[in-house]
Amino acid sequence: MADFVQEIPDSVATFFTDFKLNVINDNKTRISGACKACKKRITGDWKPTRVTSNFVSHSKLCNPGKYSTYGAERNMKRKNPQQDLDGICSLTKHFCLSSQSILSDRVDDALIKFVVLDMLPLSLVEKEGFRFLMSVVQPSYHIPTRAKFTMQVYDQCRQVIKTIEKMTNDSQYCCAQADVWSSQHMHGYLGVSLSFIHNQKLETRLVSMKRFTGSHTAENISVIYQSVMKQFTSRSTVVGIVADNAANMVTASLKPVDVIDADEEEEGDKDEAGEELEHVPVDWEQLEEEGSSPVPVRYVCMAHTLQLVVHSGLAEASPKINSVLAKCDSFVSALHKSCQAMELLESEASIQIPSSNSTRWNSKLSMISAIVKMESKHEGTLQRVCDILPYRITLTPNDFAVLREMEQLLSPFEVATVHLQSEVVVTSSQILPTIVGLKKHIEKIELQHCTSVKSGLLASLSNRCDYLFRQAHCLIATAVDPRFKLRWTTDPGDSSAARQALLGEMQVVSQSYKYRLPAEEVAGAPVPQQRPSASQSDILFSYMMENSTPTNSSESELGSYLSSPCSSLEPLVYWSDIACQETFPTLYKLHLKHHCIPATSANVERVFSAAGYIASARRYRLSDTSLELLVIAKCNRDQLMNITI
C-alpha cells in the first residue's frame, strides 16, 4: 500500500486521504479517496489510464482558498522554462559532440591508412587541395595538425610491428630473407623478412629495414642481423636465411626481375629520379665465414639462380641468334622514340612492346613474345611500323622462326620463376621437381635454329643446380610434400639420398619436444591458397605422372607415409589435418621446419620496390626510423587494417 500511495499525484494527495483501489478486472482498476474537508469519497480511473480530473475539480469547489494557495506555491517551485530549454540543448549538444568525436576518430583512422598504403607524405594534412577536399566532403571534420597526425601514424606502425613480433615468436620455426640496398642519397639499408607457418598458413613478413652505416663487412651485417633476430625470434628457431650471392651479381635497379606486379610495372617503367634504390653487393659466403655472430645456413635464391642460368644460356647463342635479337632491340628502341610509329602500332594492333634490359632477363622474353604475337595476329603491321622508322629494320620469316624457338626455350623458365616466387604456398618443395621438369621439357623441344642456346641452358642448369640434389633441405622439403614425395625422380641414388636425409632429420627432430597446434586453432585457421592447376604447370611436373609407383620402406612412419598414395592437396592443407599430424608426427615437424623456407628472396626485394617510392627525393628529410616504420606498415597492410584509433 505504501508504494501505491507514493504513486498518487501531489495535487490529489494534498486534499484527499484514505485511498482505496477497486480492481474491476485484469485490465481496469479504479481509485477512490475521502476529501479532507467534507469527507466525501471521490472516484477516478487508475488503470489502464490514470485520470485525476474528478479529484482536482472537487478540490477547487470544496476548498477554493486552500487550492489557490497550493497552486501558487506549486508555480513558484517550477523551473524557469528557459532553464528546461537550456537543459535540453545541453543534452543535445553532448550527444552531437559524442557522435562528432566518433566520426572524427573514424576519419583520422581512414586518413592514416590512406597515407601509409598509398605512400603519401605526412604533410598531406597541410596541403591546400586536401583541406579543400575535406571541407566539401565533411565540413564538420577537424583536420588534425601535422604533429598530431604524425604521432598517430607512427603509433599504428609500431602496433603493426608488435603484432608481427608476437606472430614470429609464437611460431616454432622461421626462415629469414635478407638483402642490402642503397637510396639515391647513398643511404644503405638492410632489409629482413621472416617466413613462418602460423595457424597452418604460410606467412612472410617484413620485420626490419634498418639503416646500414659503415662498410658492408661481415661483422657489421652480422651485428644488425642478430639484433633483429633477437627481437623477433626470441622464442623460435631460425632454420636458415635465403639471400643472393651478390658478389656474383652486378648492381641492379630497384625493380628486380619477375617481382613486379601489373600495377607496379606501368609505374616502374617511368624510371623517375628519386624513386629508385640500388642493390648493394654483399658476399654472403664471406659473411658466413667471418661473422663473429654467424648467420644460419644460407640457401640461394632460386629466382636469381634461374636468372643466371638464362644469362649463361643466352651467352652460348650463335651469331645468327644474336643478330636477330639485336634487330629486335634496335626496332624497339627506335619504336619508343617515334610518336608516329607508336600511334600506328596502338591503332592497328593494340599491343605494347617492352624494351629489354640486362638486369631483367624476362624483359627480353616479353619483348620477343610481343613481337611474335603481333606478327601472328596482325600480319603486315610490323612491317608498316618499320617503314615509318628513320632507318629501315626488316625481320625476315627466318628471323621470326628464331624468335618463336627462343620463346619456346625461355617460357618454361618464366613459369618456374613465377611458381617459386609465391608467398602464400610452399615453394621449397617445388625446387627439385621444377629443376627436373625444366630439364625434361627443354630436352623434348625440337629446334632448328636455337640448338646452341638449348645446350647452353641445359649445361648451365646442371652446373648451377645439380648440387641441390645432394642438399638435405631440398630433399626433405620435397619428400614431405604430399604431392611429390619421391615421384619427382627415377634415379635410385636420389631416392636413397632423400631417404637417408629424412631418416637422419627424423632422428634429430624426434628428440625435441612435440609441437602441434590445438585442434580448435587448426579448425579455425584460414584455408591456404591452392596452387593454380594451370596448364603451364604441366610442362614442369607432367613427367611425374609416368613414375607413380608407390615406394616401399621398412621404416614404420616413413614407410607408411611414402607407401601411401600421393595427394593433390597443398602441403599446408594436407598437414593441417589432425589425423595426418597424429599418424606422422615426426614428418609433421619436418613440414613445419622445412616448408617455412621460401625458394626465393623475392619478398625482401619487393620491399625495396615500395621503399623506393617512399624514400624519394621529395621526401629527403624523412628520418631512417620513420622510413622503416612506414615501409613495414605498408608491406604488412593486412595487419595495419586491423588496427584502429
N, C-alpha and C positions, 0 to 999 in steps of 0.2 A: 504493500500500500504506500510505503514511503516513496518508492520510485514513481508510483503513479501520481502522487501529489506534486512531486518535483516537476513533472512534465506539464502541469496546469499553467497556462499563461498568467503573468503577473496581473494583467488587467482583470482577471476573474478571481484569482486567489486573494486579492486585496479586499474584495467586497463580499465574498462568499466563503462558506465553511461547510463541514460535514459532507464531503463529496462522496458519491457512490457511483459505481459502474453497473450498468444493466446490459448484460450480453443477450442480444436478441437471437443471433445465430453466429455462425463462424465468420460471416462477412459483415456483420453490423453490430455495433456497440454504442450505447448512449450513456451520457454522464449527467448527473444531477447534483445540485448544491443548494444549501439553505442560505438565504440572504441574511447578512449580519444585522441589518436594520429591521426588516419586517418578518424575518424567519420564513419567508415563502420559498418553496423549492422551485428552482428553475431548471429546465432540462434542455440539453443540446446534444448534437451528434459528436461522437468521439472517434468512431471507426466506421467506414474507411477514411472519412474526411472529418477533421476537427472543425466544428462550427461553433463559435463563441458569441455570435451576434446577439442571441437571446439574453445572455448574461450582461453584456455591455448595455443593451437597451434598458434592461431593468434597473441597472445601477444609475443611469442618467435620470430616470423617473423617480426612483425611490430616495436617492440621496444625491441631488444635483450639486450641492455646495461642495461636498467632500470629493465628488468625482472631478469637479473643475480644478480643485487644488491638486488632485492626483495627476491630472493631465498636464498642468503647468510644470510640476516637478519632473514629470517624465520628459517633457520637451527640453528642459534645462540639462538633463543628463545625456541627451543625444549628442553625437559628434557633429561638428560643423560639416555640412555636405561637401565642402571643398577638401576637407581632410580625407573623406572617403574616396573622393576622386584622385587625390594625390597617392593614396594607398594603392588604388588600382593601377595607376600609371607606374608606380614604383615596381609593382609585381610584374607588370608587362615588360618594363624596361629590363628587369633582371632576367626574365625569360629570353628576351631578344638578345641580350648580351651573351647569355649562355649558348644560345644557338649560333651566334656570330663567332664565338670562340671555337666551337666545334668545327664550323665551316673554315675558319682561318687555319686551324691545325691541319685539316684535310688538304687545303690548297698548298700550305707550306710543304707538306709531305710529298704531294704530287710534283711540286716545283723541284724538290731535291732529286727525285727520280728523273725528271726531265733533264736537268743539268748533268747529272752523272752519266746516264745512259746515252745521251746524245753528245757527250764530251764537250759541253759548252763551258765558257769561262764563268767563274763565280760572280764576276762583275755584271752579269746579265741583269741582276735586280736593280742596277743603277742606270741601265740603258733607257733612253727616251722612248724608243719604239716599244719596248716591252712594257714599260709603265703605262703607255697609252693603251696598249692592248688590254691590260688588266683593268684599266678604268672603264673600258667598254664591256668586257666580259663579266666582271664582278666589281661594280663600283664601290661596294661596301668593304671590299677586301683591302687590308692594310699591308702593303708590301714590306717585308722585313728589311732592316738595314743590311748592308753588305757584311758587317761584322757578325751580326746575329745569324744571318743565313750561312755564312762560312762555318760558324760553330755548329749549326745544325747538320750541315753536310758531313763534316768530319766526324761528328758523333755517330751518325749512322754508318759511316765507313768503318769506324772502329768496332761497332757492333757486328758488322759482317765478318771482320777478322776473328772476333771472339767465337762466333758461331762455327766458323771453319776450324778454328783451333780445337773446339770440342769434338767436331766430327773426326778429325785426324787422330786425336788422342784416343777416341773410342774404338778405332779400328786396330786390329791386331797387326796387320802388315800394311806397308805403304811403300811406294817407289817414287823417287824424285826425278824431275826433269830440270835441267839447268842449262843456261846459256848466258853469254855476256854480249851486250850491245852498247853502242855509244850514241848520244844525241848529236844534233847539229852543233851544239856548243861544246862538243867533246867531253861530255859528262858520261862516264861509264856506269852501267847498271847490270847487276847480276839478278836475273830472273829465276825463280824457283817455283815449280809446280809440284804438287803431290797427287799421285793416283792411288786410290784405295777402294776397297769394297765395303760399302756402308749400307746396311739394310738390304743386302742382296742386290745392290745396284752399284755399278762401277762409276766412281766419282773421280773427276780430275779437277783440282782446284789450284788456282794461283794463290800462293801464300806469301810471296815476298818479291819485291823488286827494289833491292837495296842499291843505294849509290855506291859505286865502286871507285875508290880513290887509290892512287899509287899504281905501282907496276902490277901487271896481271900475272903475278907469280903464283906458284902452287900454294905458298904459305898464306898469301893474302886471300885467295879464293877459299881456302880451307877454313880460315877464321870466320868469314861471313857465312859460309855454308853451315858450319857447325852451330853458329848462333841461331840460325833459322830452324835447324833441325831440333835444337834443344827446346824451342818454344812450341813447335807443332807436333813433335813426335816423342814427347817425354814418356808416354805410356805405350808406344807402338814400336814395331821393329821395321827399320828401313832396310829393305831387301836388295836395293840396287839403285842405280842412277842411270838415266838414259840421256845421252848427250852426243853431239857431233864431235868428231876428232878434228877440230877446226884448224889444226896445223896443216891438214891436207886440203883445206878449202880456202879459196880466195875470198876477199872481202865482198860481201853481197849487200844488196839493198834491203830495206826494211821488209818489203813484200816478198816473203820466201816462196819458193816453188810449191805449188799444189796445196797451199793452205789458205787461199783467198776465196771467200765465198762470192756469189754472184753480185751481191750488193757492193762489196768492197772492191771488186775488180774494176768496176767502172770508175770509182774514185781513185784507185791505186794507179791507174794509167796516167793520171794527171801529173805525177811526179812534182808536186808543188814543193818549193823550198820551205824548210821549216817543218814539214810533216813527214820527215824521214829520219830513221835511225839506221845506223850501220852496224853490221855484225863485226865483232871483235874476235880475232883468232885466239883460241885457248887450247893449249896442248893438254888434254885430259889425261893422257898416259903419263906425262911428266907429273901432273898433279897427284896421280895415284902413287907414284914412286917417291916423291919428295915431300908431300904434305905431312906435317907432324901430326895432324888430326886427319887421318886418312878417310877419304870418302868411301862409300860402299862399292861393291862390284859395279863396274861400268858396262852398260850394254849400248851397242852402237844404235844410232837412229837409222832405221831401215829406209826411211824416205831419202835420207842423204846417201845411203849406200846404193839404192837403186838409181839415184841421180848420177853417181859416179860410174855405175855400170853403163848407163846410157851414153855418158860422155866418152867412155872408153870405146864403146861400140861404134859411135859416130867417128871417132878418130881413125878407125880402120876403113872408112868409106873410100871407095875408089875415086879417082879424079873425075870420072863421069858423074858420080853421085854428088860430089862437092860442087861441080859446075851447075847442076840443076838446082841445088839448094842455094847457091849464090845468086842464080837468076831470080829465085823466089824472094830472097832478101832484097835484091835491087828493085824488084817490082813493087813490093810492099812499101819500101822506103820512098820510092817516087810517088806511089799512090797517096800516101799520107801527106804529101806536100802539094798535091794538086786538088783544088776545090772542084774543078770541072769533072775530073775523073771520079772523085768520091760521090758527087751528085749522080753521075751516070750509074755507078755501082749500086747506090742505095735505091734508085728509082727502078732499076730493072731486076735486081737480084735480092735486095733487102738483106744482104749478108755483109758482116764486118769481118775484115781480115786483120788479125792482130799481128803486131811485129814480134819477131823472135829476139831473145837476148841470151847472153852467155850464161846467166845465173839461173834461168828458169828453163830447164830442158823441155818442159811440156809446152812452153810458148812456141817452140819450133813445131811440135806436133799440132798445136792449134792452128798455126799458120798453114801447114800442109793440108790439114783436114778441111779448112775453109776454102782453099784453092781447089781441092779435088771436088768438094761439094758444089761449088759454084759452076765448075765446068760440067759436072754430070747433070745438074738440074737446070742450068741456064747456059746451054752450049752457045758459044759465039760471043757471050757478054764479056768474057775475059779478054778476048782479042780486041773488041771495040774499046775497052778501057785502056789496053796497052797502046792503041793507036793515038789516044789523046795525050799520053805522057810525052815529056820533052824528048826522050830518046827511046828508040824502039826496043822493046823486050818481047821476045817470042818464045812461047813454051810449045814445043812440038808434042805430037802424040806419044813419042818415045819418052819425053820428059814426064808426061802425066803417068805413064806406066811406072816410072821410077818412084814418083810421089805416092802412088797407090800402094806399092810394095813397102815403102817407108812407113806409111800409115799402118799397114798390117803388122809390121815389126814393133812399132813403138806403142801402139794402142794397149797391148797387154800390160805394159809397164805402168801406164796411167791407171788402168783398172786396179792393179796391185797396190799402187801408191794410195789411191782413194780408200781401198779396203783397210790398209794398215794404219791410216791416219784417224780412224774413227775414235771418238772419245766416250761413246756410250755402250759399246760392246767390247768383248775381249778380243784383243788383237795379237797378243804374244803367241797364242796358239796357232795363228794363221801364218806365221813366218815360214816354217819349213814346208807346209803344203803349198804355199804360194811360190816358193823358190822351185820346188819340183814341178809345179804346174806351169810356171814360166818356161822352164827348160823344155818340157814335153811339148808345149804349144808351139814354141818357136821352131823346134826341130821338125814339126809337121808342116810348117809353112813352105810351100814350093815357090821358089823365086827364080827369076831370070837375070835381074839387074843388080840386086842388093845382097848377093851372097857374101860379100866381104863384110858388110855390116852385121849380117846374121852370125857369121863366125866370130866377129868381134864381141857381139853381145853375149853369146854362149860362153866364150872364153873368159870374159870379164865377170860374168855371173858365177862361174866356177871359182875363179881366183878370189873373189871378194866374199863369197857366201858359203863355200864348202865347209869352212871351219865351224859354221853354225850347227852342222850335223853332228859335231862332237861336243857341243855345248850342252851341259846338263839342263840348264834352264829351258832352252828351246825344246829339248826332247821331252821334258816333264810337262811343260805347258801344253804341248800338242797332244800328249797321251791322255791327259786328264780332261781334254775337250771331248765330250761325248759324240761330237760329230766326226772326229778324226780317229782318235785312239791311235792304232798303229796302221790304219788303212793307207796312210799317205806314202808308204814306202813298200817296195817289194824286195829291198836289199836286206838279207838276213843280218848283215853287220849293223845296219841302222836299227833294226828291231831289237837286236841283242843289246846295243848301246842304250836304247831307250829303256829296256827292262832293267838293266843294271843301274841306270841313273834313278829310276823310280824306286827300286828296292833300297838303294843307298839313302835316298832322301827320306823314304818312309821310315827307316830305322831311326834317323835323326829326329824327325818330327814327332814320331810316336812317343819319344821320351819326354816331350814337353807336355804341358797341361792341355787338356781337351778344350777346344773352343767351338762353341756353336751358339748361334743366336736363339733367343727364346722363340717358342713356336708362335706366340701372339705377335712378336715383332716381324717374323718371317711372313706370317699370313697377311699382315697389313702393309708389307713392302710393295712398292710400285713394281709393275712388271717391266723388266728392261726391254729396250727396243730390239726387235728381231732383226737379224741380218737380212737385207733385201735378197730375195731369190731371183734377182735379175739374171737374164741370160748371159750377161757379161761374166758373171761368176763362174759359169760353166767352163770357160776357157782355162780357168786356173785349177778347178777341182774335179773335172769330169773324169780324169784318169783313175780316181779312186773307186769309181763305180765298177771297174773291172777287177778290183782287188778287195772284194768284200767278204772274203772267207774269215770267219772268226778265228782268233788266235787262242790256243790252249796254253794254260800255265798251271804249274803245280802249287804256286803260292796262293794262299786262301783268298785274301782280299783282292790282291792284284789280279789273280787268275779269274776270279768271279767277275771282276769288272771288265777285263779285256775280252772275256769269253761271251759276255752279254752283247746283244745287238747294238749297233751304233744308233744314236738318237739324232733327230733333226733339230732338237732344241738347242738354243744358245746355252753356253756353259752357265751363265748366271741364272737362267730359268731352271735348267736341269738340277743344279746343286742347291737351289732354294727349296727343293722338295725334302721334307724331313726324312722321308723313307730312304732317300739316297744318302743323306748325311749319316744316318744310323747304320746303313748297310756298308758304306765305305767311309768310315770316319777319318782314317788317315789320308786317303785321297782327297777328302773334302778340305783338309788342312792345306794340302798341296795346291788345291784350286785357289784358296784364299791367298796363298803366298805367291804363286807364280802368275796368276791371271790378273793381278793388280799391276803388273809390269806392262807398260804400253810398248808397242813396237816402234814408235817414233817419238820424237820430242816436238811434235807439231804444236802441241798446246802452248808451250812457252814461247814459240815463235809467233803464234797468233797474238800473244800478249803484247809483244813489241809492235805488232801491227796496230793495235789500239793505242799503245803508248805514244806512237809517232804523231798521232793527231792531237793528243793532249799536250805533249811537250813540244809544241810548235814555236816558231819564232815570235808569234804574237803573245805568247804566254811565258816570256823569258823569266819573269820574276817568280814563277811558281817554284816553291821550295821542293827539295827532294822528298821530304816526308809527305807533303801534300800530293805530289805526283804519285807516290806509292799508294796512298790511301785511295785516290780516285781510280787508279788503274785496277786495284784489287776489287773495289766495289763494282766497277764496270764489267770485269771479267767473271764476277760471281753475281750476275744480275738477279738470278732466282732467289738468292739469299737476301739481297737488298730489297726485293719486292715484298718480302715477308716482314720487314721492319717498318714500324710506323712511329710517328712522333707521340 
